[in-house]
């Protein structure tokens, strides 16, 4: 990882900025906030913007990016934009239309990274979480290798520069990597990753295959009741993080972000607060010692914030195991 250039080379030759701005917000967030916050992030120096179809904010995020390009603050090639293929679009024939739908919302010609949001396929349709008359989520049966081939075609068509996955465990990654006729390897696997869930085995596996691990919920989570276990501990209140923050004269959030960078993990930071958005860029201004890193490694307790209970019982359920 080149922290001086603030980017990391992907296995397809493209570069990903090591610090990304996450745009996911709870349903309570005011309309228009994603555009305003994304503009603040670009002004603060963020060049990696992470969003998704399911976040329902790509119009606003796209507007923010185009506005900053129009203002001459950045060029399109300066921005690394990630979108995600939602679980209702995993059938091969639905992949390109889903990407084109995101591009239309963004009003961009291409995205830099397009990833399978979740290996668990849901019944196709407009509903984010399709349910039957009993309120049970309706799953779909899809061959992930066929989905991947459709992503490869999107890359060949120039609609996306790089393709990857999210919430995949080792078994699911190997299914793609061992696919006969594989044209492009996944460049990344975006997963929940923080000191309470450091994903060390999965990180080692990804490194061995030249796949970048991208950490979401690196600061804990927004505790959205739809997905998050409300009884889980608050990461940023941890005394070890607090002590290291005091030692380095930084915030606990900056310690948690720096921890990931020094492990070779690309990390997403999410905030709508201008002060914290600017503050998160300070992650490049200090370094943790090897003893600091060991102390943070010692916090791992396999606490998973995103329990995604709707996936239980499904063979592709990705959140049940670290590795």
C-alpha positions in Angstrom: 0.0 0.0 0.0 1.3 3.4 -1.0 0.1 5.7 1.7 2.1 8.6 0.3 0.1 8.4 -3.0 -2.9 7.4 -0.8 -3.9 4.6 -3.1 -3.4 0.9 -3.7 -3.0 -1.0 -7.0 -5.8 -3.4 -7.9 -5.1 -6.7 -9.7 -6.5 -5.2 -12.9 -4.0 -2.4 -12.9 -6.3 0.4 -11.7 -5.7 2.3 -8.5 -8.1 2.6 -5.5 -7.7 5.4 -3.0 -7.1 3.8 0.4 -9.6 6.1 2.2 -13.1 6.2 1.0 -16.2 8.3 1.8 -19.2 6.1 2.6 -22.5 7.6 1.7 -24.9 5.2 3.3 -27.3 6.9 5.7 -30.3 5.7 7.8 -33.8 6.2 6.5 -34.2 9.1 9.0 -31.5 11.2 7.3 -32.9 14.4 5.7 -33.4 14.4 1.9 -30.6 16.3 0.2 -28.1 15.5 2.9 -26.1 13.0 0.7 -25.4 15.7 -1.9 -24.3 18.2 0.6 -22.2 15.7 2.5 -20.5 14.3 -0.6 -19.6 17.9 -1.7 -18.1 18.4 1.8 -16.1 15.2 1.5 -14.7 16.1 -2.0 -13.8 19.6 -0.7 -12.0 17.9 2.3 -9.9 15.8 0.0 -11.8 12.5 -0.4 -11.5 11.1 -3.9 -13.0 7.6 -3.3 -16.9 7.8 -3.0 -18.8 4.6 -2.1 -22.5 4.3 -2.7 -25.0 1.7 -3.9 -28.3 1.2 -5.7 -29.9 0.2 -2.4 -28.8 3.4 -0.6 -31.3 5.3 -2.8 -29.1 8.3 -3.0 -27.2 8.0 -6.3 -29.0 10.9 -7.9 -27.8 13.2 -5.0 -24.3 11.7 -4.9 -24.0 12.0 -8.7 -25.1 15.6 -8.6 -22.4 16.4 -6.0 -19.7 14.8 -8.1 -20.8 16.5 -11.3 -21.1 19.8 -9.4 -17.5 19.6 -8.2 -16.3 18.7 -11.7 -18.2 21.7 -13.1 -16.6 23.9 -10.5 -13.1 22.7 -11.6 -12.4 21.3 -8.1 -11.9 17.8 -9.6 -11.8 16.0 -12.9 -13.9 12.9 -13.5 -10.7 10.8 -13.5 -9.8 12.1 -10.1 -12.9 10.5 -8.6 -13.1 6.8 -7.8 -16.8 6.0 -7.6 -18.1 2.6 -6.3 -21.7 1.3 -6.9 -23.2 -2.0 -6.0 -25.4 -4.6 -7.7 -28.3 -5.3 -5.3 -29.5 -8.8 -4.5 -32.7 -8.6 -6.6 -30.6 -8.1 -9.8 -28.3 -11.2 -9.6 -29.8 -13.0 -12.5 -27.3 -12.5 -15.4 -29.8 -10.8 -17.7 -30.5 -8.2 -15.0 -26.9 -7.1 -14.2 -26.3 -4.7 -17.1 -29.8 -3.0 -16.8 -29.2 -2.6 -13.1 -25.8 -0.9 -13.7 -27.3 1.3 -16.5 -30.0 2.3 -14.0 -27.4 3.5 -11.6 -25.5 5.3 -14.3 -28.6 7.1 -15.4 -29.3 8.2 -11.8 -25.6 9.3 -11.4 -25.5 10.9 -14.9 -22.1 9.4 -15.4 -20.7 7.4 -18.3 -19.0 4.8 -16.1 -18.4 3.8 -12.5 -14.9 2.9 -11.3 -15.9 -0.1 -9.3 -19.1 -2.2 -9.5 -19.5 -4.9 -6.9 -22.0 -7.7 -6.1 -23.5 -6.2 -2.9 -24.4 -9.6 -1.4 -24.0 -13.2 -2.5 -27.6 -13.9 -1.3 -30.0 -13.6 -4.3 -33.5 -12.2 -3.7 -36.6 -12.5 -5.9 -36.3 -10.0 -8.8 -38.5 -7.0 -8.7 -38.7 -3.4 -7.5 -38.9 -4.3 -3.9 -35.6 -4.1 -2.0 -36.7 -6.9 0.3 -39.4 -8.9 -1.5 -41.7 -10.7 0.9 -44.5 -13.2 0.6 -48.0 -13.0 2.1 -46.6 -14.2 5.4 -44.0 -11.5 5.5 -41.1 -13.9 4.8 -38.3 -12.7 2.5 -38.4 -14.4 -0.9 -35.0 -15.7 -2.1 -33.9 -16.6 -5.6 -31.6 -19.3 -6.9 -28.8 -17.9 -9.0 -25.4 -19.2 -10.0 -23.0 -16.5 -8.8 -20.6 -17.5 -11.6 -23.2 -16.5 -14.2 -23.7 -13.2 -12.4 -19.9 -12.7 -12.4 -19.8 -13.4 -16.2 -22.4 -10.6 -16.7 -20.2 -8.2 -14.7 -17.2 -9.2 -16.8 -19.3 -8.2 -19.9 -20.1 -4.8 -18.3 -16.3 -4.2 -17.8 -15.6 -5.2 -21.4 -18.4 -2.7 -22.5 -16.6 0.1 -20.7 -19.5 0.7 -18.2 -17.2 -0.1 -15.3 -13.4 0.0 -14.8 -13.1 -2.7 -12.1 -15.4 -5.4 -10.7 -15.5 -6.9 -7.3 -17.7 -8.4 -4.6 -19.0 -7.6 -1.1 -19.9 -9.7 1.9 -18.4 -12.8 0.4 -16.7 -15.5 2.6 -13.8 -17.6 1.4 -16.0 -20.3 0.0 -17.9 -17.9 -2.1 -14.8 -16.1 -3.3 -13.3 -19.5 -4.3 -16.4 -20.2 -6.4 -15.6 -17.2 -8.5 -11.8 -17.7 -8.6 -12.1 -21.3 -9.6 -14.7 -20.6 -12.3 -13.7 -22.2 -15.7 -12.9 -19.5 -18.2 -12.6 -16.7 -15.6 -11.6 -13.5 -17.4 -11.3 -11.1 -14.5 -10.6 -11.8 -10.9 -12.6 -9.8 -8.3 -10.4 -6.8 -7.4 -11.9 -6.5 -3.9 -14.2 -7.9 -1.2 -16.0 -5.2 0.8 -16.9 -6.5 4.2 -17.7 -5.3 7.7 -14.4 -4.9 9.4 -13.3 -3.1 12.6 -11.2 -3.9 15.7 -14.1 -5.9 17.2 -14.3 -8.0 13.9 -10.9 -7.7 12.3 -11.4 -10.4 9.7 -7.8 -11.5 9.9 -8.3 -14.9 8.2 -10.3 -13.5 5.4 -7.8 -10.6 5.0 -4.9 -13.1 4.7 -6.8 -15.2 2.2 -7.6 -12.1 0.1 -4.0 -10.9 0.2 -2.9 -14.3 -1.0 -5.2 -14.0 -4.0 -4.3 -10.3 -4.7 -7.8 -9.2 -3.7 -8.1 -6.0 -1.7 -10.2 -6.1 1.4 -12.4 -2.9 1.8 -13.7 -2.2 5.3 -17.2 -0.9 5.9 -18.5 -0.1 9.4 -14.9 0.6 10.3 -16.1 2.9 13.1 -18.8 0.6 14.3 -22.2 1.5 12.8 -25.0 3.9 12.6 -27.1 1.3 14.5 -29.8 1.2 11.9 -32.5 -1.0 13.5 -33.3 -2.6 10.2 -29.9 -4.4 10.1 -28.0 -3.8 13.3 -28.1 -5.7 16.6 -29.1 -2.9 19.1 -27.4 -4.7 22.0 -24.0 -4.7 20.5 -21.2 -2.7 22.2 -20.2 0.8 20.9 -16.8 0.4 19.3 -15.7 4.1 19.7 -16.3 3.9 23.5 -13.7 1.1 23.8 -11.1 2.1 26.5 -8.2 0.7 24.4 -9.2 3.0 21.5 -9.6 5.8 23.9 -6.2 5.3 25.4 -4.5 5.2 22.0 -6.4 8.3 21.0 -5.1 10.1 24.0 -1.6 8.9 23.3 -1.6 10.1 19.7 -3.7 13.2 20.4 -6.3 12.0 17.9 -9.9 10.8 18.1 -10.9 7.1 18.6 -12.3 7.2 15.1 -9.0 8.2 13.6 -7.3 5.3 15.5 -9.8 2.8 14.1 -9.3 4.1 10.6 -5.5 4.2 10.8 -5.5 0.6 12.1 -7.0 -0.6 8.8 -4.7 1.4 6.6 -1.6 -0.1 8.3 -3.1 -3.6 7.8 -3.3 -3.0 4.1 -7.1 -2.6 4.2 -8.9 0.1 2.2 -11.2 1.8 4.7 -14.5 3.7 4.3 -15.3 6.5 6.6 -18.9 7.7 6.9 -20.1 11.0 8.4 -22.5 13.8 7.5 -20.8 16.2 10.0 -18.4 18.7 8.3 -16.0 18.8 11.2 -15.7 15.0 11.3 -15.4 14.7 7.5 -12.4 17.0 7.6 -11.0 15.3 10.7 -11.0 11.9 9.0 -8.5 13.1 6.5 -6.0 13.4 9.4 -5.6 9.6 9.2 -2.5 10.3 7.0 -0.8 12.5 9.5 0.3 10.0 12.1 1.4 6.4 12.5 0.5 3.6 15.0 3.4 1.6 16.5 3.7 -2.1 16.4 2.6 -2.3 20.0 -0.4 -0.1 19.2 -1.4 -2.5 16.4 -1.0 -5.5 18.7 -3.3 -3.9 21.2 -5.9 -3.2 18.6 -5.6 -6.8 17.2 -6.3 -7.9 20.7 -9.8 -6.3 20.6 -11.1 -8.8 18.1 -14.2 -10.5 19.6 -16.1 -11.4 16.4 -18.8 -8.8 17.1 -20.8 -8.3 14.0 -23.0 -5.2 13.8 -24.7 -6.1 10.6 -26.6 -9.3 11.5 -29.0 -9.0 8.5 -31.4 -11.4 10.1 -33.4 -11.8 6.8 -30.6 -14.0 5.5 -30.9 -16.7 8.2 -31.4 -20.2 6.8 -30.4 -19.3 3.2 -27.4 -21.3 1.9 -25.7 -18.2 0.6 -26.1 -16.3 3.9 -22.8 -14.4 4.1 -22.9 -13.0 7.6 -22.7 -16.2 9.6 -19.0 -16.8 9.4 -15.9 -14.8 9.4 -14.0 -17.0 6.9 
